[in-house]
Amino acid sequence: MLFDGVDLGVEPRTRACLVGRNGAGKSTLLRILAGEVLPDAGDRFVTPSLKVAMVPQEPRIVGATLLDYAVAGGAEHYEAEAALETFGLSPTKSTEGLSGGEIRRAALARAFAEQPDVLLLDEPTNHLDIFAIETLEAEIAACRAACLIISHDRAFLERTTQRCFWLENRRVRRLDKGFSHFDDWAEKIMAQEADEARRLDKAIEREQHWMARGVTARRARNEGRRRRLIEMRETRAARLREGRGALSMGLDSGAVSGQRVAEAKNVSKSWLAADGGERVIFKDFSTRILRGDRIAVAGPNGAGKTTLVRLLLGEIPPDSGSVKLGVNLEIAYVDQARAELKPDATLWSTLAPFGGDQIMVRGQPKHVAAYAKEFLFKDSQLRQPVASLSGGERNRLLLARALATPANLLVLDEPTNDLDMDTLDLLEDLLADYDGTLILVSHDRDFIDRLATSTIALNGHGKVVETPGGWTDLIAQNPGFFDKPEIKAPKAPALAAPVRAEPRKAAKLTYKDQRRLEELEGLVAKLPADIAALEKRLEDPGLYARDPAGFDKIMKALDAARLQLGAAEEEWLALEEKRESLGA
């Protein structure tokens, strides 16, 4: 049972997140809301003619070109082209051989192009670089659809949500505040439930004592009390069954490496571009990684982050410059593509590839089932294929494999993808206490800020910079680093000076046009504040349920104000151009 008796509603323009542990059923619940899966019991109601668009956790892109894919859901061609370009994709690009980031951006572009009333997003930031995430944040803020989002990215959720749904122990709880308030709220609920569990245990203890002493003599008279005891026992048994257990990931840095882990001096690397030219990844870059450093590598998708990491590990040579690795290095690498996982292999055989029921965990033999349990895998999952696991469970499996072996250099390439909040918090604590060296490739701004002692950034145009601290420090200390370089147009040949005509005497706007221009300037200055005030009123999550007529009235007023602003801006611009042409 994933969930039971769940009630969940989304009103117009709601911005909500659905959070919960991996395997709790978040994606299934989202698919039920989208109408892709039928519930075993209960009802799904959608307002007639409402349009729902969903971006699944693992989108499948089909069609000859990205434009063909984007219009397959009913979007207009011009909307699809605009959405694809907003997310940095060419409409004519083939759907073959797309990267993970391109697949995600194409799926998002299609969803926004359909102009839906409800937008369901399952882990939308996976494989997106930080700049694509910022684009997505802006698109969510600008769209008029209600949004329900599943995501592990704290910074993203804090910027986009006004309501939280928490799926835990088969129930959904609701918080009418943004995600920044979620942790405190969840802690209070867990504390209350712990108190209720203690009270239930005490009540069962009292009733059992009563039954042992006198239930036989008073059976007929106290049958109801005996039934209540049985019900309390069943409630406690269900609570124990649903208890999620606790993650107990461990990390052993093994033998101590040398003080110098890796040193690069004036390294450069280029690849052959699609047009046959040379594409510079980085040039004349130098860095020194010492034991205990926590290095974050950040930048746009395709900028060369993984190339730089592989070069620092000695896996590929630089075109020029030198790389020296330290001594006694024991390296563990978690790949973002999860290429090491075979879909048809079982969880058991993945953890114990050489057979048997025991594996070596940080130098000590341990039963496969016991070790899997530390990563919240149930016994029933051990013989299931890896393909049946959720994205977060597959990521946990990779971590379980990597952390079983002592390593004094841990390389994590996008480790936060699909992980639930609890696993992320534990992983963060684990890495903070790790006394080895960490190289972290991530687009999670919050994760980088909490862990990194230094951040190496590549801008995708051949430049690389290293800054002490995390992502926030990088941006503050390197303004404009990620801006695209200006393309200078070739200088035009000098032409003979044109014969100047005698200037006409300047005319002026008519009195009527001048007055209208002044009126429009006042409107253009006032209307944005009116629109912001109306939008603020719509942020009230209970407004629609409390006053549907008032909600509709505000929506109509907002639409009218937006139309008025657009018309005023166009008229003002026309009159301003006329005034300039007259020289007034």
NORKA-V172581 format. One record per residue. RES is the residue in one small letter. SS is DSSP state (H for helix, E for strand, - for the rest). PHI is phi in radians with two decimals (999 if undefined). PSI is psi in radians with two decimals (NA if undefined). Layout:
res=(RES | RES)
ss=(SS | SS)
phi=(PHI | PHI)
psi=(PSI | PSI)
//
This chain:
res=(m | l | f | d | g | v | d | l | g | v | e | p | r | t | r | a | c | l | v | g | r | n | g | a | g | k | s | t | l | l | r | i | l | a | g | e | v | l | p | d | a | g | d | r | f | v | t | p | s | l | k | v | a | m | v | p | q | e | p | r | i | v | g | a | t | l | l | d | y | a | v | a | g | g | a | e | h | y | e | a | e | a | a | l | e | t | f | g | l | s | p | t | k | s | t | e | g | l | s | g | g | e | i | r | r | a | a | l | a | r | a | f | a | e | q | p | d | v | l | l | l | d | e | p | t | n | h | l | d | i | f | a | i | e | t | l | e | a | e | i | a | a | c | r | a | a | c | l | i | i | s | h | d | r | a | f | l | e | r | t | t | q | r | c | f | w | l | e | n | r | r | v | r | r | l | d | k | g | f | s | h | f | d | d | w | a | e | k | i | m | a | q | e | a | d | e | a | r | r | l | d | k | a | i | e | r | e | q | h | w | m | a | r | g | v | t | a | r | r | a | r | n | e | g | r | r | r | r | l | i | e | m | r | e | t | r | a | a | r | l | r | e | g | r | g | a | l | s | m | g | l | d | s | g | a | v | s | g | q | r | v | a | e | a | k | n | v | s | k | s | w | l | a | a | d | g | g | e | r | v | i | f | k | d | f | s | t | r | i | l | r | g | d | r | i | a | v | a | g | p | n | g | a | g | k | t | t | l | v | r | l | l | l | g | e | i | p | p | d | s | g | s | v | k | l | g | v | n | l | e | i | a | y | v | d | q | a | r | a | e | l | k | p | d | a | t | l | w | s | t | l | a | p | f | g | g | d | q | i | m | v | r | g | q | p | k | h | v | a | a | y | a | k | e | f | l | f | k | d | s | q | l | r | q | p | v | a | s | l | s | g | g | e | r | n | r | l | l | l | a | r | a | l | a | t | p | a | n | l | l | v | l | d | e | p | t | n | d | l | d | m | d | t | l | d | l | l | e | d | l | l | a | d | y | d | g | t | l | i | l | v | s | h | d | r | d | f | i | d | r | l | a | t | s | t | i | a | l | n | g | h | g | k | v | v | e | t | p | g | g | w | t | d | l | i | a | q | n | p | g | f | f | d | k | p | e | i | k | a | p | k | a | p | a | l | a | a | p | v | r | a | e | p | r | k | a | a | k | l | t | y | k | d | q | r | r | l | e | e | l | e | g | l | v | a | k | l | p | a | d | i | a | a | l | e | k | r | l | e | d | p | g | l | y | a | r | d | p | a | g | f | d | k | i | m | k | a | l | d | a | a | r | l | q | l | g | a | a | e | e | e | w | l | a | l | e | e | k | r | e | s | l | g | a)
ss=(- | - | - | - | - | - | - | - | - | - | - | - | - | - | E | E | E | E | E | E | - | - | - | - | - | H | H | H | H | H | H | H | H | H | - | - | - | - | - | - | - | - | - | - | - | - | - | - | - | - | - | E | E | E | E | - | - | - | - | - | - | - | - | - | E | H | H | H | H | H | H | - | - | - | - | - | H | H | H | H | H | H | H | H | H | H | - | - | - | - | - | - | - | E | - | - | - | - | - | H | H | H | H | H | H | H | H | H | H | H | H | H | H | - | - | - | - | E | E | E | E | E | - | - | - | - | - | - | - | H | H | H | H | H | H | H | H | H | H | H | H | H | - | - | - | E | E | E | E | E | - | - | - | H | H | H | H | H | H | H | - | - | E | E | E | E | E | E | - | - | E | E | E | E | E | - | - | - | H | H | H | H | H | H | H | H | H | H | H | H | H | H | H | H | H | H | H | H | H | H | H | H | H | H | H | H | H | H | H | H | H | H | H | H | - | - | - | - | - | - | - | - | H | H | H | H | H | H | H | H | H | H | H | H | H | H | H | H | H | H | H | H | - | - | - | - | - | - | - | - | - | - | - | - | - | - | - | - | - | E | E | E | E | E | E | E | E | E | E | E | E | E | - | - | - | - | - | E | E | E | E | E | E | E | E | E | E | E | E | E | - | - | - | E | E | E | E | E | E | - | - | - | - | - | H | H | H | H | H | H | H | H | - | - | - | - | - | - | - | E | E | E | E | E | E | - | - | - | - | - | E | E | E | E | - | - | - | - | - | - | - | - | - | - | - | E | H | H | H | H | H | - | - | - | - | - | - | E | E | E | E | - | - | E | E | E | E | H | H | H | H | H | H | H | - | - | - | - | H | H | H | - | - | - | E | H | H | H | - | - | H | H | H | H | H | H | H | H | H | H | H | H | H | H | - | - | - | - | E | E | E | E | E | - | - | - | - | - | - | - | H | H | H | H | H | H | H | H | H | H | H | H | H | - | - | - | E | E | E | E | E | - | - | - | H | H | H | H | H | H | H | - | - | E | E | E | E | E | - | - | - | - | - | E | E | E | E | E | - | - | H | H | H | H | H | H | H | - | - | - | - | - | - | - | - | - | - | - | - | - | - | - | - | - | - | - | - | - | - | - | - | - | - | - | - | - | - | - | - | - | H | H | H | H | H | H | H | H | H | H | H | H | H | H | H | H | H | H | H | H | H | H | H | H | H | H | H | H | - | - | - | - | H | H | H | H | - | H | H | H | H | H | H | H | H | H | H | H | H | H | H | H | H | H | H | H | H | H | H | H | H | H | H | H | H | H | H | H | H | H | H | H | - | -)
phi=(999 | -1.44 | -2.66 | -2.56 | 1.18 | -1.38 | -2.01 | -2.60 | -2.26 | -2.19 | -1.61 | -0.95 | 1.17 | -1.20 | -2.07 | -2.25 | -2.06 | -2.05 | -2.05 | 2.88 | -1.22 | -1.09 | 1.48 | -1.31 | 1.95 | -1.07 | -1.12 | -1.11 | -1.10 | -1.12 | -1.19 | -1.14 | -1.09 | -1.36 | 1.48 | -1.46 | -2.28 | -1.57 | -1.27 | -1.20 | -2.67 | 1.67 | -2.20 | -2.02 | -2.07 | -2.25 | -0.95 | -0.93 | 1.23 | -1.24 | -1.86 | -1.99 | -2.12 | -2.28 | -1.90 | -1.27 | -1.12 | -2.23 | -1.11 | -2.04 | -1.72 | -2.24 | 2.07 | -1.22 | -2.24 | -1.11 | -1.15 | -1.02 | -1.15 | -1.20 | -1.62 | -1.14 | -1.57 | 1.88 | -1.25 | -1.19 | -1.03 | -1.19 | -1.18 | -1.12 | -1.09 | -1.12 | -1.16 | -1.07 | -1.19 | -1.04 | -1.61 | 1.30 | -2.11 | -1.46 | -1.04 | -1.55 | -1.17 | -1.20 | -1.45 | -1.48 | 1.19 | -1.33 | -1.34 | -1.05 | -1.18 | -1.18 | -1.07 | -1.12 | -1.17 | -1.12 | -1.14 | -1.16 | -1.05 | -1.07 | -1.10 | -1.20 | -1.13 | -1.31 | 0.90 | -1.33 | -1.50 | -2.30 | -2.09 | -1.92 | -2.13 | -1.86 | 0.88 | -1.22 | -1.58 | -0.99 | 1.24 | -1.51 | -1.37 | -1.06 | -1.30 | -1.18 | -1.11 | -1.13 | -1.09 | -1.09 | -1.03 | -1.16 | -1.15 | -1.13 | -1.13 | -1.52 | -1.36 | -1.70 | -1.34 | -1.28 | -2.15 | -2.18 | -2.16 | -1.80 | -2.78 | -1.75 | -1.45 | -1.08 | -1.07 | -1.11 | -1.15 | -1.12 | -1.48 | -2.07 | -1.98 | -2.10 | -2.57 | -2.19 | -1.92 | -2.03 | -1.64 | -2.61 | 0.92 | 1.24 | -2.06 | -2.03 | -1.86 | -2.18 | -2.13 | -1.52 | -2.52 | -1.24 | -1.12 | -1.06 | -1.69 | -1.15 | -1.05 | -1.09 | -1.12 | -1.13 | -1.11 | -1.12 | -1.10 | -1.14 | -1.14 | -1.09 | -1.19 | -1.13 | -1.12 | -1.10 | -1.14 | -1.12 | -1.13 | -1.11 | -1.06 | -1.12 | -1.11 | -1.11 | -1.05 | -1.13 | -1.16 | -1.14 | -1.11 | -1.11 | -1.11 | -1.12 | -1.62 | -2.57 | -1.19 | -1.12 | -1.22 | -2.06 | -1.05 | -1.12 | -1.31 | -2.10 | -1.04 | -1.07 | -1.15 | -1.13 | -1.12 | -1.09 | -1.10 | -1.08 | -1.13 | -1.12 | -1.10 | -1.13 | -1.10 | -1.17 | -1.08 | -1.12 | -1.10 | -1.18 | -1.14 | -1.44 | -0.98 | -1.44 | 1.34 | -2.27 | -1.13 | -2.39 | -1.06 | -2.20 | -2.55 | -2.06 | -1.41 | 1.12 | -1.19 | -1.27 | -1.38 | -1.17 | -1.06 | -1.64 | -1.52 | -2.72 | -2.45 | -1.98 | -2.17 | 0.90 | -1.45 | -2.33 | -2.62 | -2.34 | -2.12 | -1.34 | -1.34 | -1.08 | -1.50 | 1.60 | -1.46 | -1.84 | -1.93 | -1.41 | -1.44 | -2.73 | -2.48 | 0.92 | -1.70 | -2.27 | -2.75 | -2.32 | -1.85 | -1.84 | -0.97 | 1.61 | -1.19 | -2.12 | -1.75 | -1.69 | -2.04 | -2.30 | 2.62 | -1.11 | -1.03 | 1.46 | -1.31 | 1.94 | -1.10 | -1.15 | -1.05 | -1.10 | -1.10 | -1.09 | -1.18 | -1.16 | -1.52 | 1.43 | -1.36 | -2.30 | -1.49 | -1.35 | -1.21 | -2.64 | 1.53 | -2.44 | -2.24 | -2.10 | -1.71 | -1.32 | -1.71 | 1.03 | -1.43 | -2.09 | -1.86 | -2.08 | -2.19 | -1.88 | -1.53 | -1.14 | -1.41 | 0.94 | -1.15 | -1.29 | -1.60 | -1.62 | -1.01 | -1.55 | -1.36 | -1.47 | -1.05 | -1.06 | -1.18 | -1.21 | -1.36 | -2.17 | -1.15 | -1.72 | 1.54 | 1.46 | -2.02 | -2.26 | -2.30 | -1.52 | -2.02 | 0.88 | 1.56 | -2.14 | -1.23 | -2.55 | -1.18 | -0.99 | -1.11 | -1.16 | -1.20 | -1.08 | -1.12 | -1.09 | -1.83 | 1.19 | -1.58 | -1.49 | -1.01 | -1.17 | -1.55 | -1.07 | -1.75 | -1.48 | -1.22 | -1.03 | -1.07 | -1.44 | -1.39 | -1.25 | -1.02 | -1.15 | -1.19 | -1.15 | -1.16 | -1.12 | -1.13 | -1.07 | -1.10 | -1.05 | -1.16 | -1.18 | -1.42 | -1.26 | -1.76 | -1.01 | -2.59 | -1.73 | -2.34 | -1.89 | -1.99 | -2.05 | -1.79 | 0.93 | -1.29 | -1.51 | -0.98 | 1.28 | -1.28 | -1.35 | -1.08 | -1.11 | -1.14 | -1.08 | -1.09 | -1.17 | -1.06 | -1.09 | -1.10 | -1.09 | -1.23 | -1.14 | -1.59 | -1.19 | -1.71 | -1.59 | -1.89 | -2.14 | -2.03 | -2.11 | -1.75 | -2.71 | -1.91 | -1.51 | -1.05 | -1.14 | -1.11 | -1.11 | -1.05 | -1.36 | -1.95 | -1.28 | -1.60 | -2.71 | -2.17 | -1.76 | -2.07 | -1.98 | -1.67 | 1.47 | -2.10 | 1.65 | -1.84 | -2.44 | -2.48 | -2.09 | -2.31 | -1.08 | 1.69 | -1.73 | -1.12 | -1.05 | -1.15 | -1.05 | -1.14 | -1.14 | -1.60 | -2.32 | -1.09 | 1.39 | -1.09 | -1.62 | -1.18 | -1.23 | -1.17 | -1.24 | -1.71 | -1.40 | -1.26 | -1.08 | -1.21 | -1.31 | -1.13 | -1.15 | -1.93 | -1.12 | -1.11 | -1.24 | -1.31 | -1.34 | -1.44 | -1.15 | -1.10 | -1.38 | -1.18 | -1.09 | -1.75 | -2.21 | -1.12 | -1.16 | -1.02 | -1.12 | -1.13 | -1.10 | -1.13 | -1.14 | -1.07 | -1.15 | -1.09 | -1.15 | -1.05 | -1.15 | -1.13 | -1.10 | -1.36 | -1.54 | -1.05 | -0.99 | -1.17 | -1.10 | -1.11 | -1.07 | -1.15 | -1.13 | -1.11 | -1.09 | -1.14 | -1.29 | -1.24 | -1.11 | -1.16 | -1.74 | -1.10 | -1.10 | -1.19 | -1.41 | -2.59 | -1.01 | -1.15 | -1.12 | -1.07 | -1.07 | -1.11 | -1.15 | -1.08 | -1.15 | -1.10 | -1.16 | -1.07 | -1.13 | -1.14 | -1.13 | -1.09 | -1.10 | -1.13 | -1.07 | -1.15 | -1.12 | -1.12 | -1.15 | -1.17 | -1.05 | -1.10 | -1.12 | -1.19 | -1.16 | -1.13 | -1.13 | -1.11 | -1.16 | -1.16 | -1.45 | 1.32 | -1.44)
psi=(2.10 | -0.88 | 2.79 | 2.21 | 0.57 | 2.31 | 2.19 | 2.22 | 2.55 | 2.09 | 2.90 | 2.40 | 0.22 | 2.45 | 1.77 | 2.71 | 2.65 | 1.95 | 2.77 | 2.96 | 2.82 | 2.36 | 0.02 | -0.34 | 0.32 | -0.85 | -0.66 | -0.76 | -0.69 | -0.69 | -0.56 | -0.76 | -0.61 | -0.19 | 0.19 | -0.42 | 2.44 | 2.41 | 2.73 | -0.54 | 2.81 | 3.12 | 2.59 | 2.16 | 2.32 | 2.33 | 2.31 | 2.45 | 0.08 | 2.43 | 2.20 | 2.27 | 2.44 | 2.40 | 1.88 | 2.96 | -0.60 | 1.44 | 2.64 | 2.05 | 2.08 | 2.79 | 2.87 | -0.78 | 2.94 | -0.56 | -0.73 | -0.74 | -0.76 | -0.50 | -0.09 | -0.38 | 0.06 | 0.06 | 2.60 | 2.62 | -0.75 | -0.59 | -0.74 | -0.76 | -0.76 | -0.73 | -0.73 | -0.76 | -0.59 | -0.68 | 0.31 | 0.53 | 2.51 | 2.25 | -0.46 | -0.01 | 2.45 | 2.65 | -0.04 | 2.47 | 0.51 | 2.57 | 2.97 | -0.69 | -0.67 | -0.67 | -0.80 | -0.77 | -0.64 | -0.74 | -0.70 | -0.75 | -0.76 | -0.77 | -0.79 | -0.61 | -0.46 | -0.10 | 0.97 | 2.86 | -0.51 | 2.30 | 2.10 | 2.10 | 2.09 | 1.89 | 1.01 | -0.31 | -0.10 | 2.28 | 0.00 | 2.47 | 3.01 | -0.60 | -0.62 | -0.61 | -0.73 | -0.65 | -0.76 | -0.72 | -0.75 | -0.69 | -0.69 | -0.73 | -0.58 | -0.42 | 2.75 | 0.01 | 2.65 | 2.45 | 2.36 | 2.13 | 2.30 | 2.17 | 2.68 | -0.12 | 1.82 | -0.81 | -0.71 | -0.81 | -0.66 | -0.53 | -0.32 | -0.22 | 2.65 | -0.13 | 2.61 | 2.32 | 2.27 | 1.98 | 1.91 | 2.34 | 0.80 | 0.07 | 2.76 | 2.15 | 2.69 | 2.34 | 2.12 | 0.85 | 2.88 | 3.02 | -0.41 | -0.34 | -0.03 | -0.81 | -0.81 | -0.73 | -0.79 | -0.67 | -0.69 | -0.74 | -0.76 | -0.65 | -0.73 | -0.74 | -0.59 | -0.70 | -0.75 | -0.67 | -0.71 | -0.73 | -0.67 | -0.75 | -0.72 | -0.74 | -0.72 | -0.71 | -0.76 | -0.79 | -0.64 | -0.67 | -0.72 | -0.75 | -0.71 | -0.51 | -0.63 | 0.19 | -0.53 | -0.79 | -0.43 | 0.53 | -0.83 | -0.71 | -0.44 | 0.48 | -0.67 | -0.71 | -0.66 | -0.70 | -0.67 | -0.65 | -0.76 | -0.70 | -0.71 | -0.68 | -0.72 | -0.67 | -0.76 | -0.70 | -0.72 | -0.70 | -0.72 | -0.64 | -0.68 | -0.23 | 2.31 | -0.16 | -3.04 | 2.34 | 2.45 | 0.86 | 2.46 | 2.82 | 2.20 | 2.17 | -0.05 | -2.60 | 2.61 | 2.24 | 3.04 | 2.87 | -0.67 | 2.07 | -0.84 | 2.54 | 2.18 | 2.33 | 2.02 | 0.77 | 2.53 | 2.63 | 2.34 | 2.67 | 2.79 | 2.14 | 2.87 | -0.52 | 0.13 | -0.18 | -2.99 | 2.30 | 2.02 | 2.12 | -0.87 | 2.79 | 2.31 | 0.81 | 2.39 | 2.46 | 2.78 | 2.16 | 2.12 | 2.80 | 2.28 | -0.15 | 2.61 | 1.73 | 2.14 | 2.43 | 2.09 | 2.85 | 3.04 | 2.76 | 2.37 | 0.06 | -0.34 | 0.42 | -0.85 | -0.61 | -0.78 | -0.75 | -0.80 | -0.61 | -0.73 | -0.46 | -0.05 | 0.21 | -0.52 | 2.59 | 2.65 | 2.76 | -0.60 | 2.87 | -3.04 | 2.64 | 2.24 | 2.26 | 2.63 | -3.10 | 2.78 | 0.62 | 2.26 | 1.92 | 2.34 | 2.30 | 2.17 | 2.00 | 2.37 | -0.48 | -0.12 | 0.62 | -0.39 | -0.24 | 2.21 | 2.14 | -0.60 | -0.10 | 2.65 | 2.86 | -0.69 | -0.91 | -0.44 | -0.69 | -0.56 | 1.29 | -0.32 | 0.21 | -3.13 | 3.14 | 0.19 | 2.60 | 2.75 | 2.10 | 1.86 | 0.78 | -0.05 | 2.41 | 2.44 | 2.52 | 2.47 | -0.80 | -0.69 | -0.72 | -0.70 | -0.62 | -0.55 | -0.42 | 0.38 | 0.44 | 2.38 | 2.76 | -0.61 | -0.30 | -0.25 | -0.56 | 0.11 | 2.63 | 2.67 | -0.55 | -0.41 | -0.17 | 2.65 | 2.94 | -0.75 | -0.64 | -0.65 | -0.66 | -0.68 | -0.63 | -0.73 | -0.76 | -0.70 | -0.73 | -0.79 | -0.68 | -0.14 | -0.44 | 2.28 | 2.38 | 2.30 | -0.05 | 1.95 | 2.15 | 2.04 | 2.02 | 1.87 | 1.02 | -0.29 | -0.16 | 2.17 | -0.12 | 2.50 | 2.97 | -0.72 | -0.76 | -0.70 | -0.77 | -0.75 | -0.75 | -0.71 | -0.79 | -0.70 | -0.79 | -0.56 | -0.58 | -0.11 | 2.25 | 0.17 | -2.80 | 2.44 | 2.29 | 2.10 | 2.05 | 2.06 | 2.69 | 0.12 | 1.81 | -0.74 | -0.74 | -0.76 | -0.81 | -0.62 | -0.46 | -0.63 | 2.36 | -0.33 | 2.53 | 2.19 | 2.17 | 2.38 | 2.34 | -0.01 | -0.03 | 0.42 | -0.03 | 2.56 | 2.48 | 2.57 | 2.30 | 2.36 | 2.47 | -2.89 | -2.74 | -0.76 | -0.73 | -0.68 | -0.85 | -0.72 | -0.64 | -0.18 | 1.08 | 2.38 | 0.05 | -0.62 | 0.06 | 2.56 | 2.46 | 2.53 | 2.40 | 1.96 | 2.22 | 2.53 | 2.49 | 2.22 | 2.55 | 2.58 | 2.39 | 2.75 | 2.47 | 2.27 | 2.68 | 2.10 | 2.29 | 2.70 | 2.23 | 2.45 | 2.68 | 2.26 | 2.35 | 3.06 | 2.83 | 2.61 | 2.82 | -0.71 | -0.78 | -0.69 | -0.76 | -0.72 | -0.67 | -0.72 | -0.70 | -0.74 | -0.65 | -0.69 | -0.72 | -0.79 | -0.55 | -0.58 | -0.71 | -0.70 | -0.65 | -0.69 | -0.73 | -0.77 | -0.67 | -0.74 | -0.74 | -0.64 | -0.70 | -0.59 | -0.26 | -0.27 | 1.94 | -0.36 | 0.06 | -0.81 | -0.76 | -0.57 | -0.69 | 1.34 | -0.68 | -0.74 | -0.66 | -0.83 | -0.67 | -0.74 | -0.71 | -0.73 | -0.72 | -0.67 | -0.77 | -0.73 | -0.71 | -0.70 | -0.74 | -0.74 | -0.71 | -0.77 | -0.76 | -0.71 | -0.72 | -0.72 | -0.75 | -0.73 | -0.76 | -0.70 | -0.77 | -0.64 | -0.70 | -0.66 | -0.72 | -0.73 | -0.67 | -0.49 | -0.19 | 0.30 | NA)
//
